[in-house]
Amino acid sequence: MGKKVDYFLALIIGILILLGIVVLVSVSFPISQEKFGSPTFYLFRHLLVGLAPGILLGFLAFRVSLSFLKKWTPIFLLANLFLMILVFVPKIGFTLGGASRWINLGIVSFQPSEFLKLTFILYLAAWLSARTENPLFAHRKKMIAASATTTAFFVILGIIGLLLTLQPDISTLAVIVISATFMYFSAGYPLKYVFMIVLVELGALIVLIKTASYRFERLLVFLKPELDPMGLSYQIKQALMTIGSGGLLGVGLGMSTQKFFLPQPMADSIFAVFAQETGFLGSLILIVLFLLFAWRSYAIAKKTQNKFYKLTVVGISSWITLQAFVNIGAMVGILPLTGIPLPFVSYGGTALVTELTAAGILLNISKNTKNI
């Protein structure tokens, strides 16, 4: 087995983090100055609450025994589900913008649903790998084993879906469900079960849209932005103006003016600010970095013979790549607004900590995989 760090993958992640810090400096300085009288408040908070603990947990994830990690995945998931319930408990969880997604610890707060992306992927990888290694799966009873696994798969997703819908956090649910479907497919189950899962997921999506008027309105405005130009479609119009004004080479770092009119410029809309300041060329570089991340990750998954390793890599790379392109797609108007951050780039402690921990696991798996 190789025991070397995958420097190429580490470099890609490092560049994404540095780009995030650079654009955050540009966006956060005027906002920090106005709100707190200090231009560096949000930057230091990002570094101390997000980057520092993220690097620490990422290093621990890189060093931990993968067999130990696999053994403890059910405990990690159960603990995370407990935290997901705590967000509804008064004085522990708190609501912001109509969503109950955060736990308040006084000095800091965090979002358990961000951790859920990783803990569920780890649990599902361990569970699916154990199921596919069962003799029933390898012989004539494979279809029976696949049917039982599919039923259990729906039950697990149903529990997680219920908790996320109650918050509500449908964008996180979508990322988890699609990543889980890629993992299920990669586990080698018959295609008819994969198609069944996709059909059920599409049906559930339609129900979720129809049962909440704001989701239907968001979809309607995406299809016809002119219906509510100063309301629901305001963010996408501002994002398109911001991106379009960047031109080929951008207006220069720190020179964005649209960031003062763009909703959520440090979080969901940070790509638009980056695009204005670095232009089409900078945006292309950022997109290529995410594509390289996906390519390198799937190369690791292809090489490894360990089923748990493979499914973990597929899950993590699907989650981060999907989330990146959903965020970017929403900013350029080809997807509805979802409210999910741009991985490694957006401001937000819980998301960055989770992403860096996942990166540590990827690097750990790569060093235990031959000929990467």
Secondary structure in CASP SS format (residue, H / E / C, confidence):
PFRMAT SS
TARGET T0000
AUTHOR 0000-0000-0000
METHOD secondary structure of the structure
MODEL  1
M C 1.00
G C 1.00
K C 1.00
K C 1.00
V C 1.00
D C 1.00
Y H 1.00
F H 1.00
L H 1.00
A H 1.00
L H 1.00
I H 1.00
I H 1.00
G H 1.00
I H 1.00
L H 1.00
I H 1.00
L H 1.00
L H 1.00
G H 1.00
I H 1.00
V H 1.00
V H 1.00
L H 1.00
V H 1.00
S H 1.00
V H 1.00
S H 1.00
F H 1.00
P H 1.00
I H 1.00
S H 1.00
Q H 1.00
E H 1.00
K H 1.00
F H 1.00
G C 1.00
S C 1.00
P C 1.00
T C 1.00
F H 1.00
Y H 1.00
L H 1.00
F H 1.00
R H 1.00
H H 1.00
L H 1.00
L H 1.00
V H 1.00
G H 1.00
L H 1.00
A H 1.00
P H 1.00
G H 1.00
I H 1.00
L H 1.00
L H 1.00
G H 1.00
F H 1.00
L H 1.00
A H 1.00
F H 1.00
R H 1.00
V C 1.00
S C 1.00
L H 1.00
S H 1.00
F H 1.00
L H 1.00
K H 1.00
K H 1.00
W C 1.00
T H 1.00
P H 1.00
I H 1.00
F H 1.00
L H 1.00
L H 1.00
A H 1.00
N H 1.00
L H 1.00
F H 1.00
L H 1.00
M H 1.00
I H 1.00
L H 1.00
V C 1.00
F C 1.00
V C 1.00
P C 1.00
K C 1.00
I C 1.00
G E 1.00
F E 1.00
T E 1.00
L E 1.00
G C 1.00
G C 1.00
A E 1.00
S E 1.00
R E 1.00
W E 1.00
I E 1.00
N E 1.00
L C 1.00
G C 1.00
I C 1.00
V C 1.00
S E 1.00
F E 1.00
Q C 1.00
P H 1.00
S H 1.00
E H 1.00
F H 1.00
L H 1.00
K H 1.00
L H 1.00
T H 1.00
F H 1.00
I H 1.00
L H 1.00
Y H 1.00
L H 1.00
A H 1.00
A H 1.00
W H 1.00
L H 1.00
S H 1.00
A H 1.00
R H 1.00
T H 1.00
E C 1.00
N C 1.00
P H 1.00
L H 1.00
F H 1.00
A H 1.00
H C 1.00
R C 1.00
K C 1.00
K H 1.00
M H 1.00
I H 1.00
A H 1.00
A H 1.00
S H 1.00
A H 1.00
T H 1.00
T H 1.00
T H 1.00
A H 1.00
F H 1.00
F H 1.00
V H 1.00
I H 1.00
L H 1.00
G H 1.00
I H 1.00
I H 1.00
G H 1.00
L H 1.00
L H 1.00
L H 1.00
T H 1.00
L H 1.00
Q C 1.00
P C 1.00
D C 1.00
I H 1.00
S H 1.00
T H 1.00
L H 1.00
A H 1.00
V H 1.00
I H 1.00
V H 1.00
I H 1.00
S H 1.00
A H 1.00
T H 1.00
F H 1.00
M H 1.00
Y H 1.00
F H 1.00
S H 1.00
A C 1.00
G C 1.00
Y C 1.00
P C 1.00
L H 1.00
K H 1.00
Y H 1.00
V H 1.00
F H 1.00
M H 1.00
I H 1.00
V H 1.00
L H 1.00
V H 1.00
E H 1.00
L H 1.00
G H 1.00
A H 1.00
L H 1.00
I H 1.00
V H 1.00
L H 1.00
I H 1.00
K H 1.00
T C 1.00
A C 1.00
S H 1.00
Y H 1.00
R H 1.00
F H 1.00
E H 1.00
R H 1.00
L H 1.00
L H 1.00
V H 1.00
F H 1.00
L H 1.00
K C 1.00
P H 1.00
E H 1.00
L H 1.00
D C 1.00
P C 1.00
M C 1.00
G C 1.00
L C 1.00
S C 1.00
Y H 1.00
Q H 1.00
I H 1.00
K H 1.00
Q H 1.00
A H 1.00
L H 1.00
M H 1.00
T H 1.00
I H 1.00
G H 1.00
S C 1.00
G C 1.00
G C 1.00
L C 1.00
L C 1.00
G C 1.00
V C 1.00
G C 1.00
L C 1.00
G C 1.00
M C 1.00
S C 1.00
T C 1.00
Q H 1.00
K H 1.00
F H 1.00
F C 1.00
L C 1.00
P C 1.00
Q C 1.00
P C 1.00
M C 1.00
A C 1.00
D C 1.00
S C 1.00
I H 1.00
F H 1.00
A H 1.00
V H 1.00
F H 1.00
A H 1.00
Q H 1.00
E H 1.00
T H 1.00
G H 1.00
F H 1.00
L H 1.00
G H 1.00
S H 1.00
L H 1.00
I H 1.00
L H 1.00
I H 1.00
V H 1.00
L H 1.00
F H 1.00
L H 1.00
L H 1.00
F H 1.00
A H 1.00
W H 1.00
R H 1.00
S H 1.00
Y H 1.00
A H 1.00
I H 1.00
A H 1.00
K H 1.00
K H 1.00
T C 1.00
Q C 1.00
N C 1.00
K H 1.00
F H 1.00
Y H 1.00
K H 1.00
L H 1.00
T H 1.00
V H 1.00
V H 1.00
G H 1.00
I H 1.00
S H 1.00
S H 1.00
W H 1.00
I H 1.00
T H 1.00
L H 1.00
Q H 1.00
A H 1.00
F H 1.00
V H 1.00
N H 1.00
I H 1.00
G H 1.00
A H 1.00
M H 1.00
V C 1.00
G C 1.00
I C 1.00
L C 1.00
P C 1.00
L C 1.00
T C 1.00
G C 1.00
I C 1.00
P C 1.00
L C 1.00
P C 1.00
F C 1.00
V C 1.00
S C 1.00
Y C 1.00
G C 1.00
G H 1.00
T H 1.00
A H 1.00
L H 1.00
V H 1.00
T H 1.00
E H 1.00
L H 1.00
T H 1.00
A H 1.00
A H 1.00
G H 1.00
I H 1.00
L H 1.00
L H 1.00
N H 1.00
I H 1.00
S H 1.00
K H 1.00
N C 1.00
T C 1.00
K C 1.00
N C 1.00
I C 1.00
END
